[in-house]
Structure formats: C-alpha cells, structure tokens
C-alpha cells in the first residue's frame, strides 16, 4: 500500500557562493521529523537540493512523496517527468546532487513537487527557511576556527583535535567544533584523492 509523505524543504546561502544551510521537515504517518545541515562554501541551489536529499533519506518505506519548496529550480525539474534524462545531460550543474535525488526517488512510488511562494505565511515553509538560515549563520560564525583547524592540519597532518583546540588563540576552543572540522578536513582529502 502506498504511503503519502510530504516534505517541506528550503536552502539558504550567505553570498552565493558562501556559507549555506538547508532544512527539511518530513510529515509521514502522523509523525514529523526535521533535518538540517550546512556547508561552509556552497550555493543556494546546492542547499535547496541537499534539503530534498536529506528529507528523502528520512522516508523509510516506499511512498508517494510530495516536495513542497519555494525553489522553482527544484520544483520545475522534479515535475519535468524525466529526472533521469535531466541528470544525465552533459555539463549539468549540480549533477552529483540531482543523481542522489534520482537514486533516492527510485525507492519510492512517485516523487512530485509543489512550488510555494517564500515568506508568504506558509508555517512549515517558514520553519524550514528559519532553520536553513540558522545553519548558514552558524557555519559562517565558525569560519575562524575552521580556518585555524585546517591550517594546523596542513602544518601537521597528525595533529589531534584536542591539540588543535588547545592551541586556538585566546585560550582554546570548544572541542566539538574542532572535531567536526578535523573530520571534515579528512573527508575532503578523501574526496579530492579518490
């Protein structure tokens, strides 16, 4: 039996490109789930697509899914009816993210989108907008510690998060943030190297 799922999504970017955030709210079987995240150098469209991807990942059984978004870029392409052809066009911007959406959508009965005007009083759209903006602001505020962590790792690839946090100018820095960027540094190295 097909389940109906609604996913509200939004992305935000400070600079475009610049620090960005995304958020999705999934309504499934009377349960509401939220997901959000960020990237320190991205575009608004990439954050819009990440919101869709992360929302789809929260749907745990084959369903008929409706994406509600204030991004015409997202809504128009999902409703085009040929997502596979669209993602495989040579030179497609954000092809990596569109391919993830395609793979996730193939697990479901259907994927459609509805465009809504942003900042027009839709409560869940506004909640996504608020969460995405908070994520973008948060990652922007972490710029100094991110840069310090990366610089320390470039000087000494074996430096631990604890040693980096302890050396942070002004008496140290919360270890959780340093650990996050320590991990991100090595994730980026794997992406570049492999």
Residue pairs with C-beta under 8 A, 6 or more apart in sequence:
2 62
2 63
2 64
2 109
3 28
3 29
3 61
3 62
3 63
3 64
4 63
4 64
4 66
5 26
5 27
5 28
5 59
5 63
5 64
5 65
5 66
6 26
6 27
6 28
6 65
6 66
6 68
7 24
7 25
7 26
7 27
7 52
7 55
7 56
7 58
7 59
7 65
7 66
7 67
7 68
8 24
8 25
8 27
8 55
8 68
8 69
8 124
8 125
8 127
8 128
9 22
9 23
9 24
9 25
9 48
9 51
9 52
9 55
9 67
9 68
9 69
9 71
9 74
9 128
10 22
10 23
10 24
10 48
10 51
10 69
10 70
10 71
10 118
10 125
10 128
10 129
10 131
10 132
11 20
11 21
11 22
11 44
11 45
11 46
11 47
11 48
11 49
11 50
11 51
11 71
11 132
12 20
12 21
12 22
12 44
12 47
12 129
12 132
12 133
12 135
12 136
13 19
13 20
13 21
13 42
13 43
13 44
13 47
13 136
14 20
14 136
14 137
14 140
16 43
16 44
17 41
17 42
17 43
18 41
18 42
18 140
19 38
19 39
19 40
19 41
19 42
19 136
19 137
19 139
19 140
19 143
20 38
20 39
20 42
20 43
20 44
20 46
20 47
20 132
20 135
20 136
20 139
21 36
21 37
21 38
21 47
21 131
21 132
21 133
21 134
21 135
21 136
21 137
21 138
21 139
22 36
22 37
22 38
22 47
22 48
22 50
22 51
22 54
22 132
22 135
23 34
23 35
23 36
23 51
23 127
23 128
23 129
23 130
23 131
23 132
23 135
24 34
24 35
24 36
24 51
24 52
24 54
24 55
24 58
24 128
25 32
25 33
25 34
25 55
25 124
25 127
25 128
26 32
26 33
26 34
26 35
26 55
26 58
26 59
27 124
28 58
28 59
28 63
33 58
34 131
35 54
35 55
35 57
35 58
36 54
36 131
36 132
36 134
36 135
37 50
37 54
37 135
38 135
38 136
38 138
38 139
39 46
39 47
39 50
39 139
40 139
40 140
40 142
40 143
40 146
45 71
45 73
45 93
45 94
46 94
46 97
47 132
47 136
48 69
48 71
48 73
48 74
49 74
49 94
49 97
49 98
49 101
50 97
51 69
51 128
51 132
52 67
52 69
52 74
52 78
52 101
53 97
53 100
53 101
53 104
55 67
56 65
56 101
56 104
56 105
56 108
56 111
57 104
59 65
59 108
62 107
62 108
62 109
63 108
63 109
64 108
64 109
64 110
65 105
65 108
65 110
65 111
65 112
66 112
66 113
66 114
67 74
67 75
67 78
67 111
67 112
67 113
67 114
68 113
68 114
68 116
68 122
68 124
68 125
69 75
69 113
69 114
69 115
69 116
70 115
70 116
70 117
70 118
70 119
70 125
70 129
71 115
72 115
74 113
75 113
75 114
75 115
76 113
76 115
77 83
77 86
77 98
78 101
78 111
78 112
78 113
79 112
79 113
80 86
83 98
83 101
83 102
83 105
83 111
84 102
86 92
86 98
87 95
87 98
87 99
87 101
87 102
92 98
101 111
105 111
116 122
116 125
118 125
118 129
119 126
119 129
142 177
142 181
145 168
145 173
145 177
145 178
145 181
146 181
146 184
148 164
148 168
148 169
148 173
149 161
149 164
149 178
149 181
149 182
149 185
150 181
150 185
152 159
152 164
152 167
153 159
153 164
153 182
153 185
160 182
161 175
161 178
161 179
161 182
162 175
164 178
164 182
165 172
165 173
165 174
165 175
165 178
166 172
168 178
